[in-house]
Amino acid sequence: MRWEGDRESSNVEDARAGGGGGGGFALGGGLSVGTVVVALVAGWIFGVNPLTLLGLVNEAPTQQRAAAPATRPPADDRQARFVAVVLGSTEDVWTAQFQAMGRDYREPKLRLFRGREPTACGTGQAAMGPFYCPGDEKVYIDLAFYDTLRDRLGAPGDFAQAYVIAHEVGHHVQNLLGISAKVDELRGRVSAAQGNALSVRLELQADCFAGLWANHADKTTHILEQGDVEEALNAATQIGDDTLQRRSQGTVVPESFTHGSGQQRVTWFRRGLDGGKVSDCDTFKKGAV
């Protein structure tokens, strides 16, 4: 991915110096590594504490510590600079898209942290991976997740990392457009299976929005190099519900999907990448999924 020298966003907050530490957790109760990986990825994509998913903590909120002071990332931190460039690129793309819709785009903040971090959505933990909090309109990332993405989930490459950020920014776009609120409201009135289906549509739309970003970013700044798209498609496949279920339990249960199969995620990322239009990403249209 070509990114060196491109504009870096000023919306990156670096709170790593005051990280809570101890962000890891001990495996107990006979939990398999596969189960932990599934919980970690579910937390990353859907903003759910994986310890809750594993039944290791109670979901009731606890008193949060104060947020650590945030600064700009060091100029010599290459990984932080990469994140800032990708975030800046999403800002440029979505500002133009919102202008075309006659709306103003409100840029999210992206907060780098280590270990654990208080947010408007509860305490974020390193084990959750990157997530978006609509309460404070921030994307949270512990950069150690990229090691997990490469080494444990089988999704290496800088464009796979960019896809992670673009997906979370996609959730911010959904929040600004009122889509997330409508889905949350609907979830309260339908069955668990129907709620899962809504979650799948929400996640696939965020994948499509990530593809839309890549389309326009490449048109304006020529970010794509050979193999980049394949990196993103591989990442989408590796975090598909079917792939994760097969890895953790050996069987696939489609009715329990909350994020979509690997093929669905690939399809919707490609749809955004190929079409480059917000209207291409209507996963809520009848028969779309």
ChimeraX commands (.cxc) that place a marker at each C-alpha (Angstrom):
marker #1 position 0.00,0.00,0.00 radius 0.5
marker #1 position 1.38,3.42,-0.95 radius 0.5
marker #1 position 0.99,5.80,1.96 radius 0.5
marker #1 position 4.34,7.43,2.75 radius 0.5
marker #1 position 4.15,11.19,2.42 radius 0.5
marker #1 position 0.36,11.37,2.38 radius 0.5
marker #1 position -1.55,13.65,4.75 radius 0.5
marker #1 position -1.75,12.50,8.36 radius 0.5
marker #1 position -4.96,13.14,10.27 radius 0.5
marker #1 position -4.77,15.49,13.25 radius 0.5
marker #1 position -7.52,13.46,14.95 radius 0.5
marker #1 position -5.25,10.75,16.36 radius 0.5
marker #1 position -4.97,10.72,20.16 radius 0.5
marker #1 position -2.04,8.81,21.65 radius 0.5
marker #1 position -2.84,7.61,25.17 radius 0.5
marker #1 position -0.33,4.75,25.17 radius 0.5
marker #1 position 2.01,6.38,27.68 radius 0.5
marker #1 position -0.72,6.13,30.29 radius 0.5
marker #1 position -1.96,2.69,29.28 radius 0.5
marker #1 position -3.60,0.60,31.96 radius 0.5
marker #1 position -1.35,-2.39,31.37 radius 0.5
marker #1 position -2.37,-5.90,32.20 radius 0.5
marker #1 position -4.66,-5.93,29.20 radius 0.5
marker #1 position -4.25,-9.64,28.73 radius 0.5
marker #1 position -6.27,-12.25,30.54 radius 0.5
marker #1 position -5.68,-15.73,31.84 radius 0.5
marker #1 position -7.43,-18.66,30.19 radius 0.5
marker #1 position -9.63,-20.53,32.58 radius 0.5
marker #1 position -12.49,-23.00,32.61 radius 0.5
marker #1 position -10.99,-25.14,29.85 radius 0.5
marker #1 position -11.27,-22.43,27.20 radius 0.5
marker #1 position -9.60,-23.27,23.92 radius 0.5
marker #1 position -7.43,-20.85,21.98 radius 0.5
marker #1 position -9.97,-21.08,19.16 radius 0.5
marker #1 position -12.75,-19.93,21.46 radius 0.5
marker #1 position -10.65,-17.01,22.62 radius 0.5
marker #1 position -9.87,-16.03,19.03 radius 0.5
marker #1 position -13.59,-16.07,18.17 radius 0.5
marker #1 position -14.37,-13.90,21.18 radius 0.5
marker #1 position -11.53,-11.52,20.36 radius 0.5
marker #1 position -12.69,-11.03,16.80 radius 0.5
marker #1 position -16.32,-10.68,17.81 radius 0.5
marker #1 position -15.25,-7.97,20.21 radius 0.5
marker #1 position -13.23,-6.23,17.51 radius 0.5
marker #1 position -15.99,-6.17,14.93 radius 0.5
marker #1 position -18.97,-5.58,17.17 radius 0.5
marker #1 position -17.57,-3.67,20.13 radius 0.5
marker #1 position -18.40,-6.42,22.65 radius 0.5
marker #1 position -16.09,-7.23,25.53 radius 0.5
marker #1 position -14.75,-10.72,24.68 radius 0.5
marker #1 position -14.44,-11.56,28.36 radius 0.5
marker #1 position -18.20,-11.13,28.57 radius 0.5
marker #1 position -18.66,-13.41,25.57 radius 0.5
marker #1 position -16.49,-16.02,27.29 radius 0.5
marker #1 position -18.51,-15.74,30.50 radius 0.5
marker #1 position -15.50,-14.57,32.49 radius 0.5
marker #1 position -16.90,-11.23,33.58 radius 0.5
marker #1 position -20.26,-9.75,34.38 radius 0.5
marker #1 position -21.55,-7.30,31.80 radius 0.5
marker #1 position -22.71,-4.84,34.46 radius 0.5
marker #1 position -20.76,-1.58,34.21 radius 0.5
marker #1 position -18.02,-0.91,36.73 radius 0.5
marker #1 position -16.53,2.34,37.88 radius 0.5
marker #1 position -14.08,3.55,35.26 radius 0.5
marker #1 position -10.72,5.12,35.86 radius 0.5
marker #1 position -10.01,8.52,34.36 radius 0.5
marker #1 position -8.82,8.59,30.79 radius 0.5
marker #1 position -5.10,9.05,30.34 radius 0.5
marker #1 position -3.92,12.34,28.82 radius 0.5
marker #1 position -3.55,12.08,25.06 radius 0.5
marker #1 position -0.86,13.58,22.86 radius 0.5
marker #1 position 0.09,13.43,19.21 radius 0.5
marker #1 position 1.93,10.21,18.31 radius 0.5
marker #1 position 5.72,10.51,18.07 radius 0.5
marker #1 position 6.92,11.52,14.62 radius 0.5
marker #1 position 9.21,8.48,14.44 radius 0.5
marker #1 position 6.44,5.95,15.23 radius 0.5
marker #1 position 5.92,4.42,11.80 radius 0.5
marker #1 position 2.88,2.34,12.73 radius 0.5
marker #1 position 1.11,5.31,14.33 radius 0.5
marker #1 position 1.92,7.40,11.26 radius 0.5
marker #1 position 0.39,4.71,9.05 radius 0.5
marker #1 position -2.81,4.78,11.12 radius 0.5
marker #1 position -2.91,8.58,10.90 radius 0.5
marker #1 position -2.52,8.50,7.13 radius 0.5
marker #1 position -5.30,5.93,6.71 radius 0.5
marker #1 position -7.59,7.91,9.01 radius 0.5
marker #1 position -6.79,11.09,7.07 radius 0.5
marker #1 position -7.67,9.32,3.84 radius 0.5
marker #1 position -11.04,8.21,5.23 radius 0.5
marker #1 position -11.68,11.81,6.28 radius 0.5
marker #1 position -11.06,13.06,2.75 radius 0.5
marker #1 position -13.25,10.39,1.15 radius 0.5
marker #1 position -16.18,10.66,3.54 radius 0.5
marker #1 position -16.14,14.46,3.61 radius 0.5
marker #1 position -16.63,14.40,-0.16 radius 0.5
marker #1 position -19.30,11.69,0.06 radius 0.5
marker #1 position -21.29,13.60,2.68 radius 0.5
marker #1 position -20.99,16.82,0.66 radius 0.5
marker #1 position -22.48,14.97,-2.30 radius 0.5
marker #1 position -25.42,14.06,-0.04 radius 0.5
marker #1 position -25.79,17.67,1.09 radius 0.5
marker #1 position -24.53,16.87,4.58 radius 0.5
marker #1 position -21.52,17.72,6.74 radius 0.5
marker #1 position -19.16,14.95,7.77 radius 0.5
marker #1 position -18.11,15.02,11.43 radius 0.5
marker #1 position -14.65,13.47,11.68 radius 0.5
marker #1 position -14.16,10.80,14.34 radius 0.5
marker #1 position -11.21,10.71,16.68 radius 0.5
marker #1 position -8.93,7.67,16.73 radius 0.5
marker #1 position -7.39,6.87,20.10 radius 0.5
marker #1 position -4.33,4.68,20.50 radius 0.5
marker #1 position -4.15,2.89,23.82 radius 0.5
marker #1 position -2.47,-0.01,25.57 radius 0.5
marker #1 position -4.03,-2.52,27.90 radius 0.5
marker #1 position -7.37,-1.00,28.80 radius 0.5
marker #1 position -9.02,2.37,28.24 radius 0.5
marker #1 position -12.18,4.06,29.55 radius 0.5
marker #1 position -14.66,5.01,26.83 radius 0.5
marker #1 position -18.21,6.31,26.63 radius 0.5
marker #1 position -19.22,2.71,25.83 radius 0.5
marker #1 position -17.50,1.12,28.82 radius 0.5
marker #1 position -13.94,0.01,29.45 radius 0.5
marker #1 position -12.12,-0.96,26.29 radius 0.5
marker #1 position -9.56,-3.74,26.57 radius 0.5
marker #1 position -6.68,-4.79,24.36 radius 0.5
marker #1 position -8.29,-8.22,23.94 radius 0.5
marker #1 position -11.24,-6.59,22.21 radius 0.5
marker #1 position -9.16,-5.38,19.30 radius 0.5
marker #1 position -10.17,-2.19,17.45 radius 0.5
marker #1 position -13.72,-0.96,18.01 radius 0.5
marker #1 position -15.90,2.09,17.45 radius 0.5
marker #1 position -17.80,3.79,20.26 radius 0.5
marker #1 position -20.78,5.87,19.08 radius 0.5
marker #1 position -21.06,7.50,22.51 radius 0.5
marker #1 position -17.90,9.54,22.01 radius 0.5
marker #1 position -17.50,9.02,18.24 radius 0.5
marker #1 position -14.05,7.50,18.60 radius 0.5
marker #1 position -12.26,4.54,17.09 radius 0.5
marker #1 position -10.08,2.77,19.67 radius 0.5
marker #1 position -7.06,0.70,18.69 radius 0.5
marker #1 position -4.38,-1.13,20.61 radius 0.5
marker #1 position -1.82,-1.56,17.83 radius 0.5
marker #1 position -0.79,-4.95,19.19 radius 0.5
marker #1 position -3.93,-6.24,17.51 radius 0.5
marker #1 position -2.18,-6.05,14.17 radius 0.5
marker #1 position 0.22,-8.74,15.41 radius 0.5
marker #1 position -2.82,-10.90,16.21 radius 0.5
marker #1 position -4.32,-10.19,12.82 radius 0.5
marker #1 position -1.12,-11.35,11.12 radius 0.5
marker #1 position 0.06,-14.18,13.37 radius 0.5
marker #1 position -3.14,-15.74,14.74 radius 0.5
marker #1 position -5.85,-14.86,12.26 radius 0.5
marker #1 position -3.78,-15.40,9.13 radius 0.5
marker #1 position -4.36,-11.93,7.66 radius 0.5
marker #1 position -1.01,-10.19,7.09 radius 0.5
marker #1 position -0.32,-7.02,5.12 radius 0.5
marker #1 position -0.62,-3.27,5.54 radius 0.5
marker #1 position -3.79,-3.06,3.45 radius 0.5
marker #1 position -5.44,-5.63,5.72 radius 0.5
marker #1 position -4.59,-3.24,8.55 radius 0.5
marker #1 position -6.05,-0.31,6.62 radius 0.5
marker #1 position -9.22,-2.35,6.05 radius 0.5
marker #1 position -9.58,-2.68,9.83 radius 0.5
marker #1 position -9.57,1.10,10.25 radius 0.5
marker #1 position -11.85,1.73,7.28 radius 0.5
marker #1 position -14.35,-0.82,8.63 radius 0.5
marker #1 position -14.50,0.93,12.01 radius 0.5
marker #1 position -14.87,4.30,10.32 radius 0.5
marker #1 position -17.71,2.68,8.38 radius 0.5
marker #1 position -19.49,2.19,11.70 radius 0.5
marker #1 position -18.98,5.91,12.38 radius 0.5
marker #1 position -20.62,6.70,9.04 radius 0.5
marker #1 position -23.55,4.46,10.00 radius 0.5
marker #1 position -23.82,6.34,13.28 radius 0.5
marker #1 position -23.88,9.74,11.55 radius 0.5
marker #1 position -26.48,8.56,9.03 radius 0.5
marker #1 position -28.73,7.22,11.79 radius 0.5
marker #1 position -28.47,3.64,10.55 radius 0.5
marker #1 position -26.99,2.24,13.77 radius 0.5
marker #1 position -29.72,3.80,15.90 radius 0.5
marker #1 position -32.44,2.32,13.70 radius 0.5
marker #1 position -30.87,-1.12,13.91 radius 0.5
marker #1 position -30.53,-0.88,17.69 radius 0.5
marker #1 position -34.19,0.10,17.95 radius 0.5
marker #1 position -35.27,-2.79,15.72 radius 0.5
marker #1 position -33.22,-5.29,17.70 radius 0.5
marker #1 position -35.34,-4.53,20.73 radius 0.5
marker #1 position -38.50,-5.63,18.90 radius 0.5
marker #1 position -37.44,-8.84,17.16 radius 0.5
marker #1 position -36.28,-12.33,18.03 radius 0.5
marker #1 position -32.67,-13.22,18.72 radius 0.5
marker #1 position -32.34,-14.82,15.28 radius 0.5
marker #1 position -33.76,-11.73,13.59 radius 0.5
marker #1 position -31.46,-9.55,15.68 radius 0.5
marker #1 position -28.49,-11.60,14.46 radius 0.5
marker #1 position -29.62,-11.08,10.87 radius 0.5
marker #1 position -29.73,-7.31,11.44 radius 0.5
marker #1 position -26.24,-7.42,12.90 radius 0.5
marker #1 position -25.00,-9.24,9.80 radius 0.5
marker #1 position -26.43,-6.54,7.55 radius 0.5
marker #1 position -24.85,-3.80,9.68 radius 0.5
marker #1 position -21.42,-5.43,9.54 radius 0.5
marker #1 position -21.59,-6.15,5.82 radius 0.5
marker #1 position -22.49,-2.53,5.17 radius 0.5
marker #1 position -19.41,-1.42,7.13 radius 0.5
marker #1 position -17.37,-3.77,4.92 radius 0.5
marker #1 position -18.93,-2.19,1.84 radius 0.5
marker #1 position -18.13,1.28,3.16 radius 0.5
marker #1 position -14.52,0.14,3.64 radius 0.5
marker #1 position -14.45,-0.91,-0.01 radius 0.5
marker #1 position -15.98,2.42,-1.03 radius 0.5
marker #1 position -13.17,4.21,0.81 radius 0.5
marker #1 position -10.54,2.14,-1.02 radius 0.5
marker #1 position -12.17,2.95,-4.37 radius 0.5
marker #1 position -12.04,6.70,-3.90 radius 0.5
marker #1 position -8.70,6.77,-2.07 radius 0.5
marker #1 position -7.07,4.92,-4.95 radius 0.5
marker #1 position -8.61,7.28,-7.50 radius 0.5
marker #1 position -7.24,10.35,-5.74 radius 0.5
marker #1 position -3.93,9.21,-4.23 radius 0.5
marker #1 position -3.25,5.85,-5.93 radius 0.5
marker #1 position -2.80,3.90,-2.71 radius 0.5
marker #1 position -3.22,0.39,-4.12 radius 0.5
marker #1 position -0.27,-1.79,-4.99 radius 0.5
marker #1 position -0.25,-5.31,-6.39 radius 0.5
marker #1 position -1.66,-7.73,-3.82 radius 0.5
marker #1 position -3.37,-5.11,-1.65 radius 0.5
marker #1 position -6.93,-6.02,-2.61 radius 0.5
marker #1 position -6.12,-9.69,-2.02 radius 0.5
marker #1 position -4.89,-8.81,1.48 radius 0.5
marker #1 position -8.22,-7.18,2.31 radius 0.5
marker #1 position -10.23,-10.03,0.79 radius 0.5
marker #1 position -8.20,-12.57,2.76 radius 0.5
marker #1 position -8.81,-10.61,5.97 radius 0.5
marker #1 position -12.55,-10.52,5.21 radius 0.5
marker #1 position -12.50,-14.28,4.69 radius 0.5
marker #1 position -10.54,-15.01,7.87 radius 0.5
marker #1 position -12.95,-13.02,10.06 radius 0.5
marker #1 position -16.09,-14.48,8.49 radius 0.5
marker #1 position -18.39,-16.20,10.97 radius 0.5
marker #1 position -18.12,-19.51,9.13 radius 0.5
marker #1 position -14.32,-19.46,9.19 radius 0.5
marker #1 position -14.22,-18.61,12.88 radius 0.5
marker #1 position -16.83,-21.21,13.80 radius 0.5
marker #1 position -15.11,-23.90,11.78 radius 0.5
marker #1 position -11.81,-23.04,13.46 radius 0.5
marker #1 position -13.20,-23.01,16.99 radius 0.5
marker #1 position -15.86,-25.74,16.98 radius 0.5
marker #1 position -15.49,-27.65,13.74 radius 0.5
marker #1 position -19.04,-26.91,12.60 radius 0.5
marker #1 position -20.85,-23.95,11.05 radius 0.5
marker #1 position -24.21,-22.67,12.38 radius 0.5
marker #1 position -25.46,-20.03,9.90 radius 0.5
marker #1 position -28.43,-18.95,12.03 radius 0.5
marker #1 position -26.00,-17.83,14.72 radius 0.5
marker #1 position -24.01,-15.57,12.39 radius 0.5
marker #1 position -23.75,-11.96,13.53 radius 0.5
marker #1 position -21.13,-10.66,11.09 radius 0.5
marker #1 position -21.62,-12.65,7.90 radius 0.5
marker #1 position -19.77,-15.48,6.21 radius 0.5
marker #1 position -16.36,-14.94,4.71 radius 0.5
marker #1 position -17.87,-14.99,1.22 radius 0.5
marker #1 position -20.48,-12.40,2.18 radius 0.5
marker #1 position -17.83,-10.12,3.62 radius 0.5
marker #1 position -15.71,-10.48,0.50 radius 0.5
marker #1 position -18.73,-9.82,-1.71 radius 0.5
marker #1 position -19.72,-6.62,0.05 radius 0.5
marker #1 position -16.19,-5.24,0.32 radius 0.5
marker #1 position -15.80,-5.85,-3.41 radius 0.5
marker #1 position -19.16,-4.20,-4.10 radius 0.5
marker #1 position -18.00,-1.01,-2.41 radius 0.5
marker #1 position -14.60,-1.23,-4.06 radius 0.5
marker #1 position -15.98,-1.79,-7.55 radius 0.5
marker #1 position -18.92,0.64,-7.41 radius 0.5
marker #1 position -17.71,3.39,-5.09 radius 0.5
marker #1 position -21.23,4.62,-4.31 radius 0.5
marker #1 position -23.07,4.77,-1.00 radius 0.5
marker #1 position -26.15,3.44,-2.75 radius 0.5
marker #1 position -24.19,0.28,-3.61 radius 0.5
marker #1 position -23.95,-0.50,0.10 radius 0.5
marker #1 position -27.64,-0.88,0.97 radius 0.5
marker #1 position -27.42,-4.21,2.77 radius 0.5
marker #1 position -30.86,-3.57,4.31 radius 0.5
marker #1 position -32.66,-3.69,1.00 radius 0.5
marker #1 position -34.94,-6.71,0.60 radius 0.5
marker #1 position -33.00,-9.62,-0.84 radius 0.5
marker #1 position -29.63,-7.88,-0.49 radius 0.5
marker #1 position -28.29,-10.48,1.97 radius 0.5
marker link #1:1,2 radius 0.2
marker link #1:2,3 radius 0.2
marker link #1:3,4 radius 0.2
marker link #1:4,5 radius 0.2
marker link #1:5,6 radius 0.2
marker link #1:6,7 radius 0.2
marker link #1:7,8 radius 0.2
marker link #1:8,9 radius 0.2
marker link #1:9,10 radius 0.2
marker link #1:10,11 radius 0.2
marker link #1:11,12 radius 0.2
marker link #1:12,13 radius 0.2
marker link #1:13,14 radius 0.2
marker link #1:14,15 radius 0.2
marker link #1:15,16 radius 0.2
marker link #1:16,17 radius 0.2
marker link #1:17,18 radius 0.2
marker link #1:18,19 radius 0.2
marker link #1:19,20 radius 0.2
marker link #1:20,21 radius 0.2
marker link #1:21,22 radius 0.2
marker link #1:22,23 radius 0.2
marker link #1:23,24 radius 0.2
marker link #1:24,25 radius 0.2
marker link #1:25,26 radius 0.2
marker link #1:26,27 radius 0.2
marker link #1:27,28 radius 0.2
marker link #1:28,29 radius 0.2
marker link #1:29,30 radius 0.2
marker link #1:30,31 radius 0.2
marker link #1:31,32 radius 0.2
marker link #1:32,33 radius 0.2
marker link #1:33,34 radius 0.2
marker link #1:34,35 radius 0.2
marker link #1:35,36 radius 0.2
marker link #1:36,37 radius 0.2
marker link #1:37,38 radius 0.2
marker link #1:38,39 radius 0.2
marker link #1:39,40 radius 0.2
marker link #1:40,41 radius 0.2
marker link #1:41,42 radius 0.2
marker link #1:42,43 radius 0.2
marker link #1:43,44 radius 0.2
marker link #1:44,45 radius 0.2
marker link #1:45,46 radius 0.2
marker link #1:46,47 radius 0.2
marker link #1:47,48 radius 0.2
marker link #1:48,49 radius 0.2
marker link #1:49,50 radius 0.2
marker link #1:50,51 radius 0.2
marker link #1:51,52 radius 0.2
marker link #1:52,53 radius 0.2
marker link #1:53,54 radius 0.2
marker link #1:54,55 radius 0.2
marker link #1:55,56 radius 0.2
marker link #1:56,57 radius 0.2
marker link #1:57,58 radius 0.2
marker link #1:58,59 radius 0.2
marker link #1:59,60 radius 0.2
marker link #1:60,61 radius 0.2
marker link #1:61,62 radius 0.2
marker link #1:62,63 radius 0.2
marker link #1:63,64 radius 0.2
marker link #1:64,65 radius 0.2
marker link #1:65,66 radius 0.2
marker link #1:66,67 radius 0.2
marker link #1:67,68 radius 0.2
marker link #1:68,69 radius 0.2
marker link #1:69,70 radius 0.2
marker link #1:70,71 radius 0.2
marker link #1:71,72 radius 0.2
marker link #1:72,73 radius 0.2
marker link #1:73,74 radius 0.2
marker link #1:74,75 radius 0.2
marker link #1:75,76 radius 0.2
marker link #1:76,77 radius 0.2
marker link #1:77,78 radius 0.2
marker link #1:78,79 radius 0.2
marker link #1:79,80 radius 0.2
marker link #1:80,81 radius 0.2
marker link #1:81,82 radius 0.2
marker link #1:82,83 radius 0.2
marker link #1:83,84 radius 0.2
marker link #1:84,85 radius 0.2
marker link #1:85,86 radius 0.2
marker link #1:86,87 radius 0.2
marker link #1:87,88 radius 0.2
marker link #1:88,89 radius 0.2
marker link #1:89,90 radius 0.2
marker link #1:90,91 radius 0.2
marker link #1:91,92 radius 0.2
marker link #1:92,93 radius 0.2
marker link #1:93,94 radius 0.2
marker link #1:94,95 radius 0.2
marker link #1:95,96 radius 0.2
marker link #1:96,97 radius 0.2
marker link #1:97,98 radius 0.2
marker link #1:98,99 radius 0.2
marker link #1:99,100 radius 0.2
marker link #1:100,101 radius 0.2
marker link #1:101,102 radius 0.2
marker link #1:102,103 radius 0.2
marker link #1:103,104 radius 0.2
marker link #1:104,105 radius 0.2
marker link #1:105,106 radius 0.2
marker link #1:106,107 radius 0.2
marker link #1:107,108 radius 0.2
marker link #1:108,109 radius 0.2
marker link #1:109,110 radius 0.2
marker link #1:110,111 radius 0.2
marker link #1:111,112 radius 0.2
marker link #1:112,113 radius 0.2
marker link #1:113,114 radius 0.2
marker link #1:114,115 radius 0.2
marker link #1:115,116 radius 0.2
marker link #1:116,117 radius 0.2
marker link #1:117,118 radius 0.2
marker link #1:118,119 radius 0.2
marker link #1:119,120 radius 0.2
marker link #1:120,121 radius 0.2
marker link #1:121,122 radius 0.2
marker link #1:122,123 radius 0.2
marker link #1:123,124 radius 0.2
marker link #1:124,125 radius 0.2
marker link #1:125,126 radius 0.2
marker link #1:126,127 radius 0.2
marker link #1:127,128 radius 0.2
marker link #1:128,129 radius 0.2
marker link #1:129,130 radius 0.2
marker link #1:130,131 radius 0.2
marker link #1:131,132 radius 0.2
marker link #1:132,133 radius 0.2
marker link #1:133,134 radius 0.2
marker link #1:134,135 radius 0.2
marker link #1:135,136 radius 0.2
marker link #1:136,137 radius 0.2
marker link #1:137,138 radius 0.2
marker link #1:138,139 radius 0.2
marker link #1:139,140 radius 0.2
marker link #1:140,141 radius 0.2
marker link #1:141,142 radius 0.2
marker link #1:142,143 radius 0.2
marker link #1:143,144 radius 0.2
marker link #1:144,145 radius 0.2
marker link #1:145,146 radius 0.2
marker link #1:146,147 radius 0.2
marker link #1:147,148 radius 0.2
marker link #1:148,149 radius 0.2
marker link #1:149,150 radius 0.2
marker link #1:150,151 radius 0.2
marker link #1:151,152 radius 0.2
marker link #1:152,153 radius 0.2
marker link #1:153,154 radius 0.2
marker link #1:154,155 radius 0.2
marker link #1:155,156 radius 0.2
marker link #1:156,157 radius 0.2
marker link #1:157,158 radius 0.2
marker link #1:158,159 radius 0.2
marker link #1:159,160 radius 0.2
marker link #1:160,161 radius 0.2
marker link #1:161,162 radius 0.2
marker link #1:162,163 radius 0.2
marker link #1:163,164 radius 0.2
marker link #1:164,165 radius 0.2
marker link #1:165,166 radius 0.2
marker link #1:166,167 radius 0.2
marker link #1:167,168 radius 0.2
marker link #1:168,169 radius 0.2
marker link #1:169,170 radius 0.2
marker link #1:170,171 radius 0.2
marker link #1:171,172 radius 0.2
marker link #1:172,173 radius 0.2
marker link #1:173,174 radius 0.2
marker link #1:174,175 radius 0.2
marker link #1:175,176 radius 0.2
marker link #1:176,177 radius 0.2
marker link #1:177,178 radius 0.2
marker link #1:178,179 radius 0.2
marker link #1:179,180 radius 0.2
marker link #1:180,181 radius 0.2
marker link #1:181,182 radius 0.2
marker link #1:182,183 radius 0.2
marker link #1:183,184 radius 0.2
marker link #1:184,185 radius 0.2
marker link #1:185,186 radius 0.2
marker link #1:186,187 radius 0.2
marker link #1:187,188 radius 0.2
marker link #1:188,189 radius 0.2
marker link #1:189,190 radius 0.2
marker link #1:190,191 radius 0.2
marker link #1:191,192 radius 0.2
marker link #1:192,193 radius 0.2
marker link #1:193,194 radius 0.2
marker link #1:194,195 radius 0.2
marker link #1:195,196 radius 0.2
marker link #1:196,197 radius 0.2
marker link #1:197,198 radius 0.2
marker link #1:198,199 radius 0.2
marker link #1:199,200 radius 0.2
marker link #1:200,201 radius 0.2
marker link #1:201,202 radius 0.2
marker link #1:202,203 radius 0.2
marker link #1:203,204 radius 0.2
marker link #1:204,205 radius 0.2
marker link #1:205,206 radius 0.2
marker link #1:206,207 radius 0.2
marker link #1:207,208 radius 0.2
marker link #1:208,209 radius 0.2
marker link #1:209,210 radius 0.2
marker link #1:210,211 radius 0.2
marker link #1:211,212 radius 0.2
marker link #1:212,213 radius 0.2
marker link #1:213,214 radius 0.2
marker link #1:214,215 radius 0.2
marker link #1:215,216 radius 0.2
marker link #1:216,217 radius 0.2
marker link #1:217,218 radius 0.2
marker link #1:218,219 radius 0.2
marker link #1:219,220 radius 0.2
marker link #1:220,221 radius 0.2
marker link #1:221,222 radius 0.2
marker link #1:222,223 radius 0.2
marker link #1:223,224 radius 0.2
marker link #1:224,225 radius 0.2
marker link #1:225,226 radius 0.2
marker link #1:226,227 radius 0.2
marker link #1:227,228 radius 0.2
marker link #1:228,229 radius 0.2
marker link #1:229,230 radius 0.2
marker link #1:230,231 radius 0.2
marker link #1:231,232 radius 0.2
marker link #1:232,233 radius 0.2
marker link #1:233,234 radius 0.2
marker link #1:234,235 radius 0.2
marker link #1:235,236 radius 0.2
marker link #1:236,237 radius 0.2
marker link #1:237,238 radius 0.2
marker link #1:238,239 radius 0.2
marker link #1:239,240 radius 0.2
marker link #1:240,241 radius 0.2
marker link #1:241,242 radius 0.2
marker link #1:242,243 radius 0.2
marker link #1:243,244 radius 0.2
marker link #1:244,245 radius 0.2
marker link #1:245,246 radius 0.2
marker link #1:246,247 radius 0.2
marker link #1:247,248 radius 0.2
marker link #1:248,249 radius 0.2
marker link #1:249,250 radius 0.2
marker link #1:250,251 radius 0.2
marker link #1:251,252 radius 0.2
marker link #1:252,253 radius 0.2
marker link #1:253,254 radius 0.2
marker link #1:254,255 radius 0.2
marker link #1:255,256 radius 0.2
marker link #1:256,257 radius 0.2
marker link #1:257,258 radius 0.2
marker link #1:258,259 radius 0.2
marker link #1:259,260 radius 0.2
marker link #1:260,261 radius 0.2
marker link #1:261,262 radius 0.2
marker link #1:262,263 radius 0.2
marker link #1:263,264 radius 0.2
marker link #1:264,265 radius 0.2
marker link #1:265,266 radius 0.2
marker link #1:266,267 radius 0.2
marker link #1:267,268 radius 0.2
marker link #1:268,269 radius 0.2
marker link #1:269,270 radius 0.2
marker link #1:270,271 radius 0.2
marker link #1:271,272 radius 0.2
marker link #1:272,273 radius 0.2
marker link #1:273,274 radius 0.2
marker link #1:274,275 radius 0.2
marker link #1:275,276 radius 0.2
marker link #1:276,277 radius 0.2
marker link #1:277,278 radius 0.2
marker link #1:278,279 radius 0.2
marker link #1:279,280 radius 0.2
marker link #1:280,281 radius 0.2
marker link #1:281,282 radius 0.2
marker link #1:282,283 radius 0.2
marker link #1:283,284 radius 0.2
marker link #1:284,285 radius 0.2
marker link #1:285,286 radius 0.2
marker link #1:286,287 radius 0.2
marker link #1:287,288 radius 0.2
marker link #1:288,289 radius 0.2
view
